[in-house]
Amino acid sequence: MRFRSQLPMQAFRGFCMGAADVVPGVSGGTVALVFGIYATLVAQIRQGARALGQLVRGRPGGFVEELREVEWRFLLPLLLGIGVALLSLASVISHFL
């Protein structure tokens, strides 16, 4: 059950990335680099872009194949954390600016 134990940490990393994105001049990508997940994140984004490319070219079978190659266990908790941070901190940071 190693995967389940990593979910909260991955969501926390995403939250930190989202929190950084809310602050002007700070990049979530920099936070990903600090956490050591930048290369994996870029690889997963690239894989998703390949899938979309297949869909745009009218190859739904290729789209599904490429989509299966995405490491969803890595990406979904990260995206969840980013989303929670953006939704919860965007209004807070506007009061400080």
C-alpha positions in Angstrom: 0.0 0.0 0.0 2.9 2.3 -0.7 0.8 4.3 -3.2 -1.9 5.2 -0.6 0.7 6.5 1.8 2.1 8.8 -0.9 -1.3 10.4 -1.8 -1.3 13.0 1.0 2.3 14.0 0.3 1.7 14.4 -3.4 -1.5 16.4 -2.7 0.6 18.6 -0.3 3.2 19.1 -3.1 0.4 20.2 -5.4 -1.0 22.5 -2.8 2.4 24.2 -2.4 2.7 24.5 -6.2 -0.8 26.1 -6.3 0.0 28.4 -3.5 3.1 29.6 -5.3 1.1 30.1 -8.5 -1.3 32.5 -6.6 1.6 34.7 -5.5 2.6 37.1 -8.3 6.1 36.5 -9.6 6.4 33.0 -8.1 6.1 29.9 -10.1 4.6 26.5 -9.2 7.2 25.0 -11.5 10.0 26.3 -9.2 8.3 24.6 -6.3 8.1 21.4 -8.4 11.8 21.7 -9.0 12.6 22.1 -5.3 10.5 19.1 -4.5 12.3 17.1 -7.1 9.2 16.3 -9.2 9.8 18.7 -12.1 11.1 16.2 -14.6 8.3 13.8 -13.9 5.7 16.5 -14.1 7.1 17.7 -17.5 7.1 14.1 -18.8 3.5 13.6 -17.8 2.4 16.9 -19.4 4.2 15.8 -22.5 2.4 12.5 -22.5 -0.9 14.3 -22.1 0.0 16.6 -25.0 0.8 13.5 -27.1 -2.7 12.1 -26.3 -4.3 15.4 -27.3 -2.3 15.4 -30.5 -3.7 12.0 -31.4 -7.2 13.3 -30.7 -6.7 16.3 -32.9 -5.4 14.1 -35.7 -8.7 12.2 -35.5 -7.1 9.0 -34.0 -9.3 8.2 -31.0 -7.6 4.8 -30.6 -4.2 6.5 -30.4 -5.7 9.0 -27.9 -6.7 6.3 -25.6 -3.4 4.5 -25.9 -1.4 7.6 -25.1 -3.7 8.5 -22.3 -3.1 5.1 -20.7 0.6 6.0 -20.5 0.0 8.9 -18.2 1.0 8.2 -14.6 -2.4 9.2 -13.1 -1.3 8.1 -9.6 1.3 10.9 -9.8 -0.7 13.5 -11.6 -4.2 13.4 -10.1 -3.2 14.1 -6.4 -0.9 16.8 -7.6 -3.7 18.4 -9.7 -6.1 18.1 -6.8 -3.7 19.9 -4.5 -3.1 22.7 -7.0 -6.8 23.1 -7.5 -7.5 23.3 -3.8 -4.8 25.9 -3.3 -5.9 28.0 -6.2 -9.5 28.0 -5.0 -8.8 28.5 -1.4 -5.9 31.0 -1.6 -6.8 33.2 -4.5 -9.3 35.3 -2.5 -7.0 35.5 0.5 -4.0 36.8 -1.5 -6.0 39.5 -3.2 -6.5 41.1 0.2 -2.8 41.5 0.6 -2.1 43.0 -2.8 
